[in-house]
Amino acid sequence: MAGVRSLGFLWVLVLTMSGTVSAQSANKKWATLDGAPPLVIAHRGASGYRPEHTLASYQLAIEFGADYVEPDLVATRDGHLVARHEPLLDDTTDVKSRPEFASRLSTKNLDGKQVTGFFASDFTLAEIRQLRAVQPNPARSKEYDGKFTVPTFEEILDLVAQESAKRGRSIGIYPETKHPAFHLGLQLPLEDRLLEVLNRRGLNKVGTPIFIQSFESANLQYLRPKTELPMVQLMEEGSLIYDESGKRVVSVSIPNHGDARGGKRPSSLADVAKYANAIGPWKRQILRDVGQPTLLTTTVIEQAHAAGLRVHTYTFRNEPATLAPEYHNDPLQEYRRFFELGIDGVFSDFADTALKARAAWASR
């Protein structure tokens, strides 16, 4: 991949945190924080069509036109960052069928729970390169199982730089530090490794289309003085506390799992805004399923915008089982509802569908 590292200039083509969407769609006023079209973030790549977190998955998402590709990052035993959804390799690789690695089965404390499995942190990079990715979702095709390797973060950056040059557009990267307290406890902290790679490539600077995300707050607070890149506080179920109506957020509860690197744990969206630029709630925290015939509309987006925070929500999927009844098995209806509310970005397993929905909304 000669010349890839010299392509850093392509990353500064986008000078706002709003992302890399096309100019032709920006002429419509959206209800987003800055009026720009919402980002389409390829969740684990085009994971609806290829095994997640593989170069093939990211490549397909880029071909679709996704603004950002999202690699989840974990550490190997020898300190390399690789893309896996969790520290465990069990469900996304063929490790369980590899007798040569049977002895690596172990039990570890993962965020307060005893978990048994094959952890990436017990494998060197050379060993992980021997594994092959598989489709973990039983509702999706297994035809590509065993065809792709587990990529490093550096290989993903190489791919994105090459494709940005080839296509003449800046493709963003949206890395998530997975289970940072767990990795810290193993003496394999993710954050400085992430920054070291970005610094070496000249990517750790304002204007680079990169968001750094985490479900924990301590590591984001640790990162804040070390980078000017925008950061996203992810929100798992239970992280947003609502008033009696179930609509308005009155406080937040973000885990840190014993990580003492951050400052005071945030208790409000205003606190989150002191170190983060956006929040990433589950979509059912914005439109809530509370047992009514239709989803309950909250004020999460409105409140986040008032605090100066963008809202990027997860995860949009095409399978009927993932859609609320009111969408009548039509994923486009779900996107339209969130665009109407002013969502700033969507994580989607099917970036092609998300882009189709955005184009339709822009031309309304």
Secondary structure, DSSP 8 states (H G I E B T S, - for coil): -TTGGGGGGGGGG--STT----GGGTTS--SSSSS---EEEEETTTTTTS-SSSHHHHHHHHHHT-SEEE-EEEE-TTS-EEE-SSSB-TTTBSGGG-GGGGGG-EEEEETTEEEEE-BGGGS-HHHHTT--B----TTS--TTTTS----BHHHHHHHHHHHHHHHTS--EE--EE-SHHHHHHTT--SHHHHHHHHHHTT-SSTT-SB-EEES-SHHHHHHGGG--S-EEEEE-TTSEEE-TTSSSEEEE----TT--SSSS---SHHHHTTT-SEEEEBGGGTEE-SSSSS-EE-SHHHHHHHTT-EEEEEEE--SGGGS-GGGTT-HHHHHHHHHHHT-SEEEES-HHHHHHHHHHHHT-
